[in-house]
């Protein structure tokens, strides 16, 4: 089969690799019909090279048609149309039973590298498709076929008929944004500030407004992203047009600050000179400008919801100020199956979340290298790219 293979920093190629096969009774083989590039994939493309290996197959936002199932898989069968959640969870361990599927005990990588990658010495969470050697080294879904472990629980069956993009984002974008908004816990009619208007940020804004949040302020600098958010009723702020975007949001909210803020940027943020220097000298692996500005926008007693991915410690993080302001912080990988049953009824012909108005680029799998470059450099108005094997 053909697959998107990692070869080094900013070097991905589409190559022929062995077809996957069933290995466990709980496996399934899925023929991929659509698979998307995530902002988190850009971390692997350009930053997290120490925990990648040449030949890794990328991708964790796939859907397709079931080709084969193991003997323990009963809720799906060959011919079914399914979306594959990005985290691999068993459905019945302690953490799965409390719906923390991203922390599944049975799929956690117990290897030395995964343990060493945790500053707290606690290792990492559940395995993820196509996402490094600290999250299970599981081959990803930017490919023609995918072996799906824990298929007795993970795959989400979706209806036949509508286009793939009606359901594709159940794999990651929609549950991640849904959880970020749930964690933000904005009071009815309140104000939410969203930092970063990439795919996750766009959906955070739409989900919040659909759920009754009174006012959403979206912060970014890319004109196409700002324009797309504005079409859905978001007040937009170009952070390059003000000195301090966090304080600008405070001014926009009568000097009090937003009830909650979501950091949907993570380590890909354009950093300050200090952040850039810390990153270049490997003192700090992430740029934290967006996180600091986002934190500065929250009112006292508000909530900071972090959904953008960070990989390491953040220097000069204003923990004391947030303590003084009594700001709650909530964060973490999305527990995908926790939210899919709530989201699926919204994926109707009315399309209230605009899921069919998110992808800006649809390309054959063979053009993945160009798609990665477009997405990383934000060229040609690229906000979301869907690959078609």
C-alpha positions as CSV (number, residue, x, y, z in Angstrom):
1,X,0.0,0.0,0.0
2,X,1.0,3.7,-0.2
3,X,1.5,5.7,3.0
4,X,2.9,9.0,4.2
5,X,6.3,8.2,5.7
6,X,8.5,10.3,8.0
7,X,12.2,10.6,7.0
8,X,13.4,13.5,9.0
9,X,12.9,17.2,9.8
10,X,10.4,18.6,7.2
11,X,10.9,15.5,5.0
12,X,7.8,13.3,4.5
13,X,7.4,11.1,1.5
14,X,4.6,8.9,0.0
15,X,6.0,5.4,-0.3
16,X,5.0,1.8,-0.8
17,X,5.0,-0.1,2.5
18,X,3.7,-3.6,3.5
19,X,-0.1,-3.9,3.9
20,X,-1.3,-4.2,7.5
21,X,-2.7,-7.5,8.8
22,X,-4.7,-8.6,11.8
23,X,-2.5,-9.3,14.8
24,X,-4.9,-9.6,17.7
25,X,-8.6,-10.7,18.0
26,X,-9.5,-7.1,18.8
27,X,-8.0,-5.7,15.6
28,X,-9.7,-4.5,12.4
29,X,-8.3,-3.5,9.0
30,X,-9.9,-0.4,7.5
31,X,-9.5,0.9,4.0
32,X,-9.0,4.6,4.3
33,X,-11.2,6.9,2.2
34,X,-10.3,10.2,3.8
35,X,-7.5,11.3,6.2
36,X,-6.6,14.7,7.4
37,X,-3.4,16.5,8.4
38,X,-3.6,17.8,12.0
39,X,-1.8,20.8,13.5
40,X,-0.2,18.3,15.8
41,X,1.3,16.6,12.8
42,X,3.3,19.7,12.2
43,X,5.1,19.1,15.5
44,X,6.3,15.8,14.1
45,X,7.1,17.4,10.8
46,X,9.5,20.0,12.2
47,X,10.0,19.8,16.0
48,X,9.7,16.5,17.7
49,X,12.4,14.7,15.7
50,X,14.1,13.0,18.7
51,X,11.1,10.8,19.3
52,X,10.5,9.9,15.7
53,X,12.2,7.2,13.6
54,X,12.8,7.1,9.9
55,X,10.0,5.0,8.3
56,X,7.2,6.0,10.8
57,X,3.8,6.2,9.1
58,X,2.0,9.5,10.0
59,X,-1.6,10.5,10.6
60,X,-4.3,10.2,13.2
61,X,-7.5,11.7,11.6
62,X,-8.7,8.8,9.3
63,X,-12.0,7.3,8.3
64,X,-12.9,4.6,5.8
65,X,-14.6,1.2,5.3
66,X,-14.0,-1.9,7.4
67,X,-12.3,-4.7,5.4
68,X,-11.7,-7.3,8.0
69,X,-12.2,-7.8,11.8
70,X,-10.8,-10.0,14.5
71,X,-12.8,-12.6,16.3
72,X,-13.4,-10.3,19.3
73,X,-14.8,-7.4,17.3
74,X,-18.6,-7.5,17.2
75,X,-20.0,-3.9,16.9
76,X,-18.6,-3.4,13.4
77,X,-18.3,-5.7,10.4
78,X,-16.8,-5.7,6.9
79,X,-18.4,-3.0,4.7
80,X,-19.2,-0.7,7.6
81,X,-18.3,3.0,7.3
82,X,-16.3,4.1,10.4
83,X,-14.3,7.0,11.8
84,X,-11.2,6.1,13.8
85,X,-10.5,8.1,17.1
86,X,-6.9,9.3,17.3
87,X,-6.4,7.8,20.8
88,X,-6.4,4.0,21.2
89,X,-8.4,2.9,24.2
90,X,-9.7,-0.4,25.4
91,X,-13.0,0.8,26.8
92,X,-12.9,-1.2,30.1
93,X,-9.8,-0.4,32.2
94,X,-10.0,2.0,35.2
95,X,-9.5,5.2,33.2
96,X,-11.8,4.1,30.3
97,X,-14.5,3.3,32.9
98,X,-14.3,7.0,34.1
99,X,-14.3,8.2,30.4
100,X,-10.6,9.3,30.5
101,X,-10.0,7.4,27.3
102,X,-6.8,9.4,26.6
103,X,-5.3,7.8,29.7
104,X,-6.1,4.1,28.9
105,X,-4.0,1.8,31.0
106,X,-3.9,-1.0,28.5
107,X,-2.5,0.9,25.6
108,X,0.0,3.1,27.4
109,X,3.5,2.8,26.0
110,X,5.6,1.3,28.9
111,X,8.9,1.6,27.1
112,X,12.0,3.4,28.5
113,X,11.7,6.3,26.0
114,X,8.1,7.0,27.0
115,X,9.1,6.9,30.7
116,X,12.1,9.1,30.2
117,X,10.0,11.7,28.3
118,X,8.0,12.5,31.5
119,X,9.5,15.1,33.8
120,X,7.2,13.7,36.6
121,X,8.4,10.2,36.0
122,X,4.9,9.0,35.2
123,X,5.2,8.1,31.5
124,X,2.7,9.1,28.8
125,X,-1.0,8.5,28.2
126,X,-2.8,6.1,25.8
127,X,-1.2,5.1,22.5
128,X,-2.0,7.4,19.6
129,X,-2.1,6.6,15.9
130,X,0.9,7.8,14.0
131,X,2.3,9.8,16.9
132,X,5.9,9.1,17.9
133,X,7.7,6.5,19.9
134,X,6.5,7.8,23.3
135,X,2.8,7.1,22.3
136,X,3.1,3.5,21.2
137,X,4.8,3.8,17.8
138,X,1.5,2.7,16.2
139,X,1.5,3.2,12.3
140,X,-0.8,6.0,11.4
141,X,-3.8,6.6,9.1
142,X,-2.3,8.7,6.3
143,X,-2.3,5.5,4.2
144,X,-4.4,3.4,2.0
145,X,-5.1,0.8,4.8
146,X,-4.9,1.0,8.6
147,X,-4.6,-1.7,11.3
148,X,-6.9,-0.6,14.1
149,X,-6.0,-2.0,17.6
150,X,-8.8,-2.2,20.2
151,X,-11.3,-2.1,17.3
152,X,-13.9,-3.8,19.6
153,X,-14.3,-0.4,21.2
154,X,-12.7,2.5,19.2
155,X,-14.2,2.8,15.7
156,X,-17.3,5.0,15.5
157,X,-19.8,3.7,12.9
158,X,-21.4,6.4,10.8
159,X,-24.2,6.5,8.3
160,X,-23.8,5.8,4.6
161,X,-24.6,8.6,2.1
162,X,-23.2,12.0,3.2
163,X,-19.7,13.0,2.2
164,X,-16.7,11.9,4.3
165,X,-16.2,15.4,5.6
166,X,-19.5,15.3,7.4
167,X,-18.0,12.8,9.8
168,X,-14.2,12.8,9.4
169,X,-13.6,15.4,12.1
170,X,-15.0,13.0,14.7
171,X,-11.5,11.5,14.7
172,X,-10.0,14.4,16.4
173,X,-11.0,18.0,15.6
174,X,-14.6,17.9,16.9
175,X,-14.0,16.0,20.1
176,X,-10.9,18.0,20.9
177,X,-12.7,21.3,20.4
178,X,-15.8,20.0,22.2
179,X,-13.7,19.0,25.2
180,X,-11.9,22.4,25.2
181,X,-15.2,24.2,25.3
182,X,-16.6,21.9,28.0
183,X,-13.5,22.4,30.1
184,X,-13.7,26.2,29.6
185,X,-17.1,26.1,31.4
186,X,-18.3,29.5,30.2
187,X,-21.3,30.7,32.1
188,X,-24.5,31.1,29.9
189,X,-24.3,34.3,27.9
190,X,-20.6,34.8,29.0
191,X,-17.5,35.6,27.0
192,X,-14.9,33.2,25.6
193,X,-11.6,34.2,24.1
194,X,-10.0,31.6,21.7
195,X,-6.3,31.9,20.9
196,X,-5.5,30.3,17.5
197,X,-8.0,30.0,14.7
198,X,-6.7,26.9,13.0
199,X,-9.1,23.9,12.7
200,X,-9.4,23.3,16.4
201,X,-9.9,27.0,17.2
202,X,-12.4,27.4,14.5
203,X,-14.5,24.6,15.9
204,X,-14.1,25.8,19.5
205,X,-15.7,29.1,18.4
206,X,-18.6,27.4,16.5
207,X,-19.3,24.9,19.3
208,X,-19.3,27.6,21.9
209,X,-21.7,29.8,20.0
210,X,-23.9,26.8,19.2
211,X,-23.9,26.0,22.9
212,X,-25.1,29.4,24.0
213,X,-21.9,31.3,24.8
214,X,-22.9,35.0,24.4
215,X,-19.7,36.3,22.9
216,X,-16.6,34.7,21.3
217,X,-13.4,36.6,20.6
218,X,-11.0,34.8,18.2
219,X,-7.3,35.8,18.2
220,X,-5.0,35.1,15.3
221,X,-3.0,36.9,12.6
222,X,-3.7,35.0,9.4
223,X,-6.3,36.9,7.4
224,X,-8.0,33.8,6.0
225,X,-8.5,32.3,9.5
226,X,-9.8,35.6,10.8
227,X,-12.2,35.9,7.9
228,X,-13.5,32.3,8.3
229,X,-14.2,32.8,12.0
230,X,-16.0,36.1,11.4
231,X,-18.4,34.3,9.0
232,X,-19.6,32.3,12.0
233,X,-20.2,35.3,14.2
234,X,-16.9,35.5,16.0
235,X,-15.4,38.9,16.9
236,X,-11.8,38.7,15.6
237,X,-8.6,40.3,16.9
238,X,-5.4,40.4,14.8
239,X,-2.8,40.0,17.5
240,X,-0.2,41.7,15.3
241,X,-2.3,44.9,15.3
242,X,-2.0,45.4,19.1
243,X,0.9,45.6,21.6
244,X,-0.5,42.9,24.0
245,X,-3.3,40.8,22.7
246,X,-4.2,39.5,26.2
247,X,-4.6,43.1,27.5
248,X,-6.5,44.0,24.4
249,X,-9.1,41.3,25.2
250,X,-9.3,42.7,28.7
251,X,-10.1,46.1,27.3
252,X,-12.7,44.6,24.9
253,X,-14.5,43.1,28.0
254,X,-14.8,46.3,30.0
255,X,-11.5,45.9,31.8
256,X,-12.5,42.7,33.5
257,X,-11.3,40.0,31.1
258,X,-13.0,37.0,29.4
259,X,-14.9,34.5,31.5
260,X,-12.7,31.8,30.0
261,X,-10.0,31.5,27.4
262,X,-8.9,28.6,25.2
263,X,-5.3,28.1,24.0
264,X,-5.7,26.3,20.7
265,X,-2.2,27.2,19.6
266,X,0.3,25.2,21.6
267,X,4.0,24.9,20.8
268,X,3.6,26.1,17.2
269,X,3.0,29.7,18.4
270,X,5.1,32.5,16.9
271,X,7.2,33.2,20.0
272,X,8.8,36.2,21.6
273,X,12.5,36.8,21.2
274,X,13.0,35.2,24.6
275,X,11.0,32.1,23.7
276,X,12.9,31.8,20.4
277,X,16.2,32.0,22.2
278,X,15.2,29.5,24.8
279,X,14.0,27.1,22.1
280,X,17.2,27.5,20.0
281,X,19.4,26.7,23.0
282,X,17.1,23.8,23.9
283,X,16.4,25.2,27.4
284,X,12.7,25.3,26.3
285,X,11.2,23.2,23.5
286,X,8.0,25.1,23.2
287,X,7.2,28.7,22.4
288,X,4.7,30.0,25.0
289,X,3.7,33.5,23.8
290,X,0.2,32.5,23.0
291,X,-0.2,30.7,26.3
292,X,0.9,33.8,28.3
293,X,-1.3,36.1,26.3
294,X,-4.2,33.7,26.6
295,X,-3.7,33.6,30.4
296,X,-3.6,37.4,30.6
297,X,-7.0,37.7,29.0
298,X,-8.9,35.7,31.6
299,X,-10.9,37.5,34.3
300,X,-10.4,36.8,38.0
301,X,-12.1,33.5,38.9
302,X,-12.2,32.5,35.2
303,X,-11.0,29.4,33.5
304,X,-8.0,28.7,31.2
305,X,-8.6,25.7,28.9
306,X,-5.4,24.5,27.2
307,X,-6.0,22.3,24.1
308,X,-2.9,23.2,22.1
309,X,-0.1,20.6,22.5
310,X,2.9,21.4,24.7
311,X,5.8,19.1,25.0
312,X,8.0,20.4,27.9
313,X,8.4,22.9,30.7
314,X,7.5,26.5,30.2
315,X,9.9,29.1,31.7
316,X,8.5,32.2,33.3
317,X,4.9,30.8,33.3
318,X,2.8,33.2,35.4
319,X,1.6,30.6,37.9
320,X,1.7,33.1,40.8
321,X,-0.5,35.6,39.0
322,X,-3.0,32.9,38.1
323,X,-3.0,31.7,41.7
324,X,-3.7,35.3,42.9
325,X,-6.4,35.7,40.3
326,X,-8.0,32.3,41.2
327,X,-7.9,31.1,37.6
328,X,-8.8,27.5,37.1
329,X,-6.6,25.6,34.5
330,X,-7.9,22.6,32.7
331,X,-6.2,20.7,29.9
332,X,-5.3,17.4,28.2
333,X,-5.6,15.2,25.2
334,X,-9.2,14.8,24.1
335,X,-11.1,11.7,25.4
336,X,-12.6,11.2,22.0
337,X,-15.2,8.5,22.7
338,X,-16.4,10.6,25.7
339,X,-17.9,13.1,23.3
340,X,-18.7,11.4,20.0
341,X,-22.2,10.3,21.0
342,X,-23.0,13.9,21.8
343,X,-21.6,15.3,18.6
344,X,-22.9,12.7,16.1
345,X,-26.5,14.0,16.2
346,X,-25.3,17.4,15.1
347,X,-23.7,16.1,11.9
348,X,-26.9,16.4,9.9
349,X,-27.8,18.0,6.5
350,X,-28.3,21.3,8.4
351,X,-24.7,21.2,9.4
352,X,-24.9,23.6,12.3
353,X,-21.2,23.4,13.1
354,X,-20.2,23.9,9.4
355,X,-18.1,20.8,9.2
356,X,-18.3,20.8,5.4
357,X,-16.9,24.4,5.5
358,X,-13.6,23.7,7.2
359,X,-11.3,22.0,4.7
360,X,-9.6,24.5,2.4
361,X,-7.6,21.9,0.5
362,X,-8.5,18.4,-0.7
363,X,-5.6,16.6,-2.3
364,X,-4.6,13.0,-3.3
365,X,-2.5,11.1,-0.8
366,X,0.4,11.3,-3.2
367,X,0.5,15.1,-2.7
368,X,1.0,14.9,1.0
369,X,4.5,16.4,1.0
370,X,3.1,19.5,-0.7
371,X,0.1,19.6,1.7
372,X,2.4,19.5,4.7
373,X,4.4,22.4,3.4
374,X,1.3,24.5,2.6
375,X,-0.2,23.8,6.0
376,X,3.0,24.6,7.9
377,X,3.8,27.8,6.1
378,X,0.1,28.8,5.9
379,X,0.3,29.3,2.2
380,X,-2.5,29.5,-0.3
381,X,-5.0,30.1,2.5
382,X,-4.5,26.6,3.9
383,X,-6.5,26.1,7.1
384,X,-7.3,22.4,6.8
385,X,-6.1,19.8,4.4
386,X,-7.9,16.5,3.7
387,X,-6.0,13.7,1.8
388,X,-7.8,11.2,-0.3
389,X,-6.0,7.8,-0.7
